[in-house]
Amino acid sequence: MDRDELAAWLRLIETPQIGLDSARRLLSHFGSPQAVFDAPNAARRELLTPKQAEALNAAELAGLVDTTWQWLNASDEADRHVITLGDADYPRALLETADPPLLLYAIGRTTLLRGPSIAVVGSRNPSPQGAENSRAFANALSATGLTVVSGLALGIDTAAHEGALGGAGSTIAVLGTGLDRVYPKRNLALAHRIAREGLLLGEYALGTPPLPANFPRRNRLIAGMTCGTLVVEAALQSGSLITARLAIEAGRDVYAIPGSIHAPQSRGCLALIKQGAKLVDSVADILDELHPAVQTMPPPPSPAHASRTSDDPVLSGLGYEAMTLDALSDRLGTPPAELSARLLELELSGEVVRLPGQRFQRLVRV
């Protein structure tokens, strides 16, 4: 793409009064952004309101064009791209949705957009077990060749990206900001790693801040470009449920990992299962549902849910619910001081996690 073509795309998309529907209408009629602006004003006015036509004629976006052109041609090692509807790297699945973006910004391995992918999303405040589940499922899905797509948020998204980076399918992070910004800042190092080993993707112009309204729209890309969405943990009022709803509307499968009926982070998943989402407790459950075409490699063996120290009486006594020291002491008949020492050993070995309120929970490696 040369600078004039980029300028035409940005002028068409970023003129405030011209929404996606109007831009699509112009593209459908004229064939390309450059043809839109080469056409007589009268021809454009037939497809726009008078205010829209006036705004399009008066649009001054030279600063944004300069910034974007410099970003694309920066001398650093980042592999930057602008992808439009007709490009080979544009995700085919997005074209099947009701509201595909006309232009995408990308940093990294755009070839990941051509292969099968699956979304992994969930709570920004997951339980330790939820974060471990996200990391493990994403790693196993990536090992089969599926690219894991998520939103770079804290919690489940972060764990999913980290797990997926260890597999052949790698990961795509879809941002709700311009790609020259990272939100949240705590994931800056992770974003840099994804830019090197996976792909950062977004539809918002450079300089776009993390506006609240942008993230639900970002979620439609996560749902629309993937063959299914796995919700690991989610509260009832959760952005992850928005992603799941958008996946259903796009005709994609939705999967949910069940959890305790008492845990707020599990209520969204339980609600999805009641509504018809597939309950999953292993990667094989997901792969069995996917079309054979996306099963690029055989699934990895599923380890037993019991840990290597499953015979430990403290772990057996804990079960899989969070429990206080006193309650566990009563259950096992073990003095609290002795039990506390054993719990510390299990915590240091990664078998148990300490939760707020002096509660303990067994951590299962899935």
N, C-alpha and C positions, 0 to 999 in steps of 0.2 A: 504494500500500500504506500503510495507516495503522499506528500504533504497535502496536495490539493484534494485528493480523495478523502484523506483523514478529516480535513476541514469541512468537507461537505457532509460527512457522516455526523460529525459533532454538531454542526449547525442544525441538522435535521432533528437530532435526538435531544439536544440540550436547550433548544429554544423553549423557554418556560411554558408558553401557551400551547405548544404542540405535544400532545400526549402520544403514547405508543400507538393507540388506535389510529390517530390521524397520520402519524408517520408511516404506519403500515399501508394505509390507504394510498398515500402519495407514492410509496415504493411500488405498490402493486400496479398503479396506473402508469408511472413513468419509467420504472425498471431499475433505477439506481439513484442515489442521492445527487450525484452530479447532474443527471438528467432532470431531476426535480428543479434544480436552480438554473439550468440552461433553458427551461421552458418559459414561455411568456407568463407574466403575472396573471393574466386573465385565465390561463389554463389552470394555474394553481388555485385561483379563487373559486373555481367550480367545485373543488374538493374540500375547501376550508370555509370557516366563517370569516367575515370581514376582519375581525380582530386577530384571528390566527394568521391570516394572509399578511396583514400589516406587520405582525410580530416577526414572521419569518423573513420578510423583506428587510426589516430593520435590525435583525439579530447581529450583534457584534461579539464574537467569541474568539477574537484573535489571541487574547491572553491564554485561554484554555487550549487552543490549538498549539500555541508555542510550547506550553508546559507539557502537553501530551507528546508532541513530537520530540522534545528533548528527552523525555522519560523513555520513549521507545528506543532512542539512539544513544543512550548514556554509555559511557565507556567502561562501566563496571562489568562484572561477570554475569549479572542477572540476565536471564533469557526472557525478554519481555515481548508481548504480542498484543495486538488488537485483532479480535476475531469477529467477523461479521457473518450474517446468516448464510451466505453462499460459500463460506470457507470450508475446506475439507475437515478442519478440526472442530467445527461447530458441533456440539453434542446432538446427535440425531434424535435422541429421545426428547429433547427440549422442543424440537419442531412439532412434536405430536401434542404438546400442551396448549392450553387456551391462550396463554399470555407469554410467549417466548421473548426474551430481550433481543433487540436488533443488533446489539454490539456487546461483546464481552472483552474485558481486560484480563490478561493472564501473565503470570510469571512462573516459569518452570517448564515441566515436561508436558507439552500440549498433546503428545501422543496418548496420554492417559485418558483424554476425552473421547477417544475412538473405541475404547474397550468397555466391557461390562463393568458396572459399578453398583454399589449399594450404600445407602445412607445409614449412618449410625448416629443417633442423637439422644439427648436426655437432659437431665437436671444439671443446673450449674452448681448445685450443692448436693452432690450424691453421697450416699453412704460409702465407707471404704470398700464394701463388697461390690457396690454398684460400679465404682471406678475400676476395680479389678476385673469385673465382668466385661466392661466396655473395652478395656485394653486387651483382654484375652480374646474376646470374640473378634475384634477388629484385626488382631494379629492372625488369627486362624482364617478369617475371610480373605485377608490379603495374601495369605500363603496359597490359596487356591487360584490366585490370579485376579480376583475381584478388587477393583479400586474402591477404597472406603472414602466416602464423601461426608463431611461434617462442616460445622460452622465456626470453628476456632474459638468457641466460647469456653469459659472455664468449666471444669467438672467433666461430665461425660464426653463432651466434644474433644477436650484436650486429651483425655485418656485414649479415645478412639484414634486420633491422629498419631499419637505416640506408638500405639500398638501396631497400626497399619504400616508405619514407616519401616518396620522390621520384616515385612513380607514382600513378595514379588509384585503385588498389585499396587503397593504404595498408597498414597492418599491425596485427596483434593480438599482444600479448605476454601469454602465459599464465604467471602467477606461481605459485610453490610456497610462497608466504607469504600472510599477510593483505595486503590492498591498501593498508594504511597503512604497509607496510614495503617497501623495495626491496632485493633481493639479486641480484647483488652491489652493494655501495655504489658501485663505479666506474661503474655504469650509471644512477646517480640522474638525471643530466641527460637521458639518453636516455629514461628512464621518464617524466619530465615532458613531454618532447616528444611521446611516444606518447600520453600522456593528452590532449594538446591536439589532435593531428592524426590519431591512430588510436584504439586501445582497449587498456586494461589489463583483464585478466580473471582471475578466480580463484574457487576454491570454498572457500577456507579463511577462517575467521572472522577479523575484525580482531584484530591482536595476535599472530597465529600466526607464530612465528619460522621461520627456514630449517632445518627438521628434515630430515635425510637421507631419511627414509622418505616425505616428502611429494613429492619430485621425480619418482620413477617413477609415482606416481599422477597427478601433474600431466601427465606425458607422455601418459597415456591421453586427456586432453582434447585435446591438440594433434593426436594421431592421429585421434581420433574425430570432431572437428568439421570436418575438412577432407576434400577429395575425393582427396587423395593426399599422400605425404610424399617430399620430395627430401632425400636424405642427401648432403651435399657432401663432407665428410671425416669419417672416424671410425676410431678404433682398434678392435681386436677386442673389447676390454672397454670398452664405451662406452654411455652412456645413450641415445645416438642410435639404437643398435641395438634398445634396448628400445622406443623410439618406433616404429621400423620394424616390429618384431614385433607391436606393438599395432595398427598400421595394417593389417597383413595379417589379424589376427584380426577386425578390424572390417570386412573386405571392401574395404579401400581399396587403391589402387595405391601401389607403392613404386618410386622412381627413385633411381639412384645415379650419381654422377660418378666415372669411373674415375681412377686415378692410378698412380704408379709402384709396381711390385711391391716396391720396396726401401723405400718410405716407410711408417713405422708408421701415419701418419694415413690411408693409403689402404687398409689391410688390411680394415677393416670394410666399406668400399664394395665391394671386390673380393669379399668373402665374400657380401654381399647379391646381387651380380650372379650369382655361382655358384648361389645359391638361387632365382633367378628374377626378381630386381628388374630393371627396365628400365635398360639402360645409356644414359645421355644425355650428349651433349656440346653441346647447344643447347636453347634454350627451345622451339623447334619440336618437338623430340622429345617433350616433355611435353605440349604442346598437342595433338599428333596423337593422343595416347592418351586424352585427356579426352573426356567426353561432349560433343557439340556444344552442349548447353545451357549449359555453363560457358564456352564460347569467346565471350565477350562482345564482344571486339574482335579484329581480325586481329593475328597476332603481329608484333612489330617485326622489321625485317630483321636477319638474323644477320650480324654483321661477320665478315670472314675471320679465321681464327686468327692469321695472320701479322700482325705489327705494321707500322706505317708505315715502320719502318727494317729490314724483313726482309732487305734486301740487305746489311746491315752484317755484315762477316765475323766480328766478335766475337760478335754474336748468333747467327749461323749456327753458329759453333763451339761455343757454349754448348748449343745444342739446347734441351731442356726438362728436363734433369736438373741438379741442383746439382753444381757443380764447383769444385775449388780453383783458385787462381791458377796454381799450378805445373802442374797437369794441363792447364789451358787453354793455358798458354804452350807446353807440349810439343805440344799438338794443332795450334796455329796457327803454331808456329815464330816467335813474337813475343817479344821480351825482356820479362821480368816488369815492369820499370819502365815501359816504354811501354804494356804491356797494362793495368797498374794505373791509369794516367791515363785510358785510354779507358773502363775499367769505372766509374770515378768519374763520368765524364760521363753514362754510361748510367744510373747509379744516380740521379743528380740529375734526369734527365729522366723517371724512373719506368719505364724499360725493363728495369732489372735491380734485384734486391734482394740485399743482403748478408746472409748467414746466419751463424750461429755456426760457429766453426772456420775462418774466412776462406774460406768457400765463397760462390759466387755462383750466382744462378738467374735465368733470363729470366722476366719477368712478362708473361703474355699477357692482353690485354684482351678478355674474351669478350663 
